[in-house]
Amino acid sequence: MQDRFLVRAPIDDVWELLIDPRRVVLCMPGARLERIESDRAFAGSFRLAVGPFATSYRGRVEFAEVDESLHRARLTAEGQERGGGAAHGSMISSLRTVDEGTEVVVDMSVDGTSRIVQMGLGLTENVAEELFGQFVTCVKERLEAPVGARSTDGTPADTAPVQVVPLLAKAFMRRFRSKR
């Protein structure tokens, strides 16, 4: 999955949030930071509920590369699902200054043998898009507010439940369009 979004904030402010595990985890729906292992590695958990289906992971994330001068970072992640499977992923984030603020380009991939993967590619992609949308909304809320009004507390962002019916409809429409 590749996506991009615009944050109406200086590039250094966006960069600082995205490479600080204590701050960025607050915008990741269902994620919890459990411990900092080093300046580049941390452990945590992730819980996801899609309709009646719920799963949780425990794992580790590491900044495999950090280039502050280019505002580019590559993360790798691995996690074990409670009751079985595993997931592995990577994400590359690149930031650049634009007239309106900062453009963030994210390229991520996840694969694994977990129950979430068994839901099917279309539904899995839609769940990822929904979670990413919630993440973007939170980042913007935290960075686009006037400096004195920005949230700096350790309170995680509200996580809207992932609604399964709209996701199934999107997956169906995506498959229908690809078959034409």
N, C-alpha and C positions, 0 to 999 in steps of 0.2 A: 504494500500500500504506500502510495506517495501522496502527500498533501502539502499545502502551503497555507499560511494565514498571515494576516497583517496585525501588528500590535502598534497602536499609536503611543509609542514610548521610545526613548533612546535605546540604541542597540546595547549599550553596556548594562542598562537596567534589565533588559530581557535576558541577556547572557547570564547575568548573575543569578537570576531566578532559575533558569534552566539547568545550570550546572551545580546548584546547591540542593542536595538530596532532601534536606530538612524543609526546604521551601517548595520544591517542585512536587513532592509527594502529596502535598496538601491539595493539589489540583488534579491528582490522578484518581478517578473514581474507583472506589473499592480497594485502594492501596494503603498500606501502612508500613512505615519505616520502623524496623525493630532494632537495628544497631548499625553503627558506622564501623566498618572494619578497617578502613584506611581513608586517605584523602580521595581515593578513586574507587573504592568498593564499599558496598553496603548490602545489608540483608533486610528482607521484609516479607510481607504477605500480600496477597491479592485475592479478593472475593468478588465473584460475579454471579448475579442472579438474572436469568432470562426467563420470564414467566415463572412456571413451577420448577424450572431447572436451576440448580445452584451448584457452584463448584468453588474450591479455594486452592490456592497454591502457596507454597513457601519456597523462597528462593533467594538468589543473589544477583545483583546488578553491578556491573563494573564499567567505568569509563575506560575503554580500551585505547582511545585516542582523544586528546584534548588539544586543540590548536587555538589558543586565545587570540592570536593576531588575525586569524581568518574567521574567528567566531564559528568554529566547526568542532563538533564532538561526535564520537562514535561510542555507543553503549552496546554491551552484550548482556544478555540475561538468560538465566536458566532457572527453572522452577519445577518442583515436584507437586503433583496434584494429590490432595488428600484422597486416599483410596485407590491410587493407581497412577496413571499416566504422567507424562512429563511434557514440558514446553520449553523451547529454546527460541531465542529471538535476538535481533539486532536492530539498532536504530541509529541513523545518521541525521544530525540536525545541523543545518547551516543557516546563519543569519546574515542579512545584509541591510544596510541603510537604504531606505527609499524616501521619497518626498514626504510621505504620510507618516513615517516612523520606521518600523523595523519589519522586514519580511522574514518569516521563518519557513524554511523548507525542511520537511521531514520525510525520510524514506525509511520504512520499517518492514521487517519481515518476521513472521512467527511460524514455527512448525512444531509439531509434537504428536503425541499419542494419547491425548487426553479426551475426556468425554466431550469437551467443548468442540473439538475438531470434528467429532462424529456428527455434529448437528448439520454439517454440510458447508461447503465453501461459500455459497451465496449468503446464508444466514450468518456465518462467522464473519464475513467481510462487513455485513451490515451492523453487527454488534460492535466490531472494531470502529467503524465510522461513527456510531452513536457515542461510544466512549471517548473517542478523539474529539468529537464536537463538544462534549461536556468539559474536557480538559482545556480546549481553546477558550471557551467561555470563561472559565475560571482564571486562566492566565490574563486574559484581557481585563477582567474585573479587578484583578489585583494590581495591574500595571497601568491601566489607562485612567484610573481615578486621579484626581489632584493629589499631589504628594502628601499633604496632611491628612487626606481621607483614605489613603491606601491601607489595606488590611495587611498587618505585619504579624498578627497573632498566629498561634499554632493550631488554629481551628481548621479542620479539613473542610473543603468546599462541600456544599450539599450535593449529594449524588442522586440524580433522578433515576428511578428504577428503569431498567431497559424493558420497553414494552414489546412483547413478542409478536403481536398481530401486525403492527406496521412493518416490523422487520421481515416477517414472512411475505408480506405484500411486496416489499422492495425486492426481495430475492426472487420471487415469482416473476415480477416485471422484468428484472434484469435477464433472467433466463429466457423469457418469452421474446424479448428484443434481440437477443443473441441468436436465436434460432431462425429469425426471419431473413 
